Amino acid sequence: MKNVATLRTECRSSAPSQSATEDRGKLSQRFRILDDNAMPILHEEGLIRSFITPERRQRFLQRVANLKTRGKQLEELNHFHHLDSRYAHLIPPQYQTPARVYALLRERGAPDTCHVMGDSDFDGQDLPLREAIERVLDHQFGHFISCIPGKLGFFQDEDAGQRYILER
């Protein structure tokens, strides 16, 4: 069975002329076909199944997994109103700095590495937690950060001050 790094390399080298969004979509599809237990898929499905309202989950899952609709679905995160309010906790404005968000997630058990999903060039990447937070907060578009699949994450909406700890 191939590991995640090998799959990323193969996927990127197989489609050199395609856009970054298409590459990310192919990467997601490639993971799903070759290894149902790959961590990026666990992270993304965990986020969707645990933190998006029940009536939107299936559609979101289908669109994120599809090469042709992933980019459009991720653009919708910019003004996203479908977080499950039972598990989404708005971060007070004074705690919405990279250092404070990092501390809040680490206090809840976040590991050193996380998975990012959003409308950016770093969608679908596993990054060090601190770097992911800094990049997402700097980018200012809608993003999810998955720390523990289906259990702990972060969401940022494009709208100012809309940053949430996601916890089940």
Secondary structure as GFF3:
##gff-version 3
##sequence-region A 1 168
A	DSSP	alpha_helix	4	14	.	.	.	ID=ss1
A	DSSP	alpha_helix	20	34	.	.	.	ID=ss2
A	DSSP	alpha_helix	39	51	.	.	.	ID=ss3
A	DSSP	alpha_helix	54	65	.	.	.	ID=ss4
A	DSSP	alpha_helix	70	75	.	.	.	ID=ss5
A	DSSP	three_ten_helix	76	79	.	.	.	ID=ss6
A	DSSP	beta_strand	88	90	.	.	.	ID=ss7
A	DSSP	three_ten_helix	93	95	.	.	.	ID=ss8
A	DSSP	alpha_helix	98	107	.	.	.	ID=ss9
A	DSSP	beta_strand	113	118	.	.	.	ID=ss10
A	DSSP	beta_strand	126	128	.	.	.	ID=ss11
A	DSSP	alpha_helix	129	139	.	.	.	ID=ss12
A	DSSP	beta_strand	143	148	.	.	.	ID=ss13
A	DSSP	beta_strand	152	156	.	.	.	ID=ss14
A	DSSP	beta_strand	163	167	.	.	.	ID=ss15
###
